[in-house]
Amino acid sequence: MSETLHSRILTRTDARLGEFAVSPLSPEGDAELLHGWLTHPKSAYWMMLDADVADVAHEYRRIADHPHHDAYLGLHQGRPAFLVERYDPAHVELVGLYEPQEGDVGMHFLCAPTDTPLHGFTHAVITTVMELVFADPRARRVVVEPDIRNTAVHALNAAVGFEVVGPIVKPEKEALLSVCTREQFMATQGVTV
């Protein structure tokens, strides 16, 4: 997956919240920052609460070295604020759990925990992530598999066009498989494709 977007930086301006940017992360250089995010209680669904900095560096080095998985650091107004993973679900995460279609791209995102939430921030982040995925013209549909108990992310996914396919059982969790086509996402942005 790396060849198309790995070295590019995507930027977008949210009308209310300003500039968002996404660029490849450094597994070793960003490990300490990510460790603080991934071990925070609000990040429980990422299942890394007990990880140390070396574990985080190892996980993101594994992702960086994988031919079907990428990780990005998201910035808001120039400051690190979210994490993005993009993967090919025919090779990672969902192998044997659903019938992949050509142009499917999987994604995960995590907003940095904060004591001062910014209204609309998470929606702006997922919109940025969707734009990142669809910046690749080969991407036709985004596939996600959040924990079935994570009702907040299910509502957020619906707000950007995802439709629920149904529950699936992964080794680490029961997940809610959902998909969003380029057209469905663009319709939520007021754009007809």
N, C-alpha and C positions, 0 to 999 in steps of 0.2 A: 504494500500500500504506500510505502514511503516515497516512491518516485514522483508522484504528482505534486504533493503539497508539502513534503517534509521540510524543504528549505524556504518556503514562502511564509510570509506573515500576512494574515488576514486582519484587516481593520474594518470596523463599522462604527458609525455614529448613531447612538440612540438619541432620539429627539429630547428625551427628558434627562437621561443620565450621562450623556457625553460619550467619549471614545472608549471602545472595547477593542482589544487586539488579541490575537492568538498566534503563538509561535512555538516551534519545537522546544521541548524542555531538555535540560541537561540532567541525566540520571544522577550523576554525582554532585553537580553544582547546585541542583535544586532539592536534593534529598532532605536537607535539614528543614527547609521551608515546608515541603510536602509532609514531612513527618509531623509537624505541628498541626497540620490540617487533618491528616488521616487518623491520628490518634485522639482527636477531640471527640467527646461523647456525641456530638451532633453528626459525626461521620460514621456512626455504628454500622450502617448498611454497607460500608466499604470493607468491613471485616478485617481491619488492620489496627484495631485499638491497642493491641499488645506489641505492635511492631517497634523496633528500634530504628535509628537512622540508617544503619547498615542494611536492615531488611528492606527499607524503602528504596535505597539506592539499588539494591539487588533486583527488586521487582521492576523498577523502571529501566534498569539496564537490560533485563530480560525482554521487556516490551520493545525497547529501542533496537534490540538485535533481531527481533521477530519480523519475518517478511510480511506478515499480515496484521500487524498491530502497531499503532503509533500513539505517542502521548504528547500533549501540548500544555504549555503554561498560558493561562489567560490573564490578561491585564485589564484593569479598569483605570482610566485616567493615568496610565503609565505604571501602575502599581500591581503586583501580583495579587489576583483576586479569585481565580478559579482554575480548575484542572480539567482537562479534556482527554479522553481516550477515544480513538477511532479504530475499528477493527473490521476484518472480513469475517462475517458470521458463518461462512461456509468452512472456515479453517480455525476459528477461535470462538470460544464461549458457547456457541449454539450448535456445534457439530452433532448431528443425529437427533436434535431436539425439534427441528422444524424443517420445512422444505425451502431451502434458499432459492431466491430468484436472481437472475443476472442483474447486477447493479445494486444489490443490497449492501448496505454499510451499517455496521453496528456502532453504537457510541455510548459512552458513559460521561457524566460530568459531575463535578463536585464544586460547590461554592465554598470559599474559605469561611470558616466559622468567624463570626463577629459578634461583638457586644452591642454594636450600633447598626442594626439592620437598615437597609435602604429600600424603601417601598418600590417594588417593581424590578429590583435587581436580578432576582433569579429568573424572571421572565426574559429580561434583557440578555442574560447569559445563555439561556437555552436557544434564544433566537440567534445569537452569535454562533453558537455551536452548530445549529442547523445550517446556517449560511456557510460555515466552514465545510461541512460535509458536502453540501450541494455546490460548492465552488468547483468540485471535480465533476465535469460533465458526464462521467461514467456512472455517477451515483444516481440511482432512480428512486430508491426507497431507503429510509432509515429504519433500523430495527433496534428495539430496546428490550431489556429483560430485567427491570427493577424488581426488587423484593416485593412480593405480593402485599405485604403489610405497609408499604411506603405510600400511603394515600396522597400525601402532599405532592410527590413527583408524578403520580398518576394524573392528578388534576392539571398539573403543569404540562405534562405531555399532551393531554387532550386540548389544552389551550393553543398549542402550536400545530394541531392537526393529526395527532396520533389516534389510531383506532385500535381497540383491544382485540387481539386474536384469541387470547385465553391463557389460563395458567399452564405453566410447564414446571417440571421438577428438575432442577440442576443439582449437582452434587452438594453444593454449599447452601442452597436456598430453594424455596418455592418462589417462582418468579411469575410476573404477568407480562407475557409476550405482547408487544404492541408494535405497529408499523405505521409509517407516515410516508406517503409519496411526495415527490417534489411538488406536484400540483396541490395536494392537500396543505402542505406547508405554505406555499405561496398564497393560497386562498385566505389563510389566517392573517397574512400580511397585506391583504387588499390588492393582490396582484393576480391577474388571470394569465395563465400560461397557455 
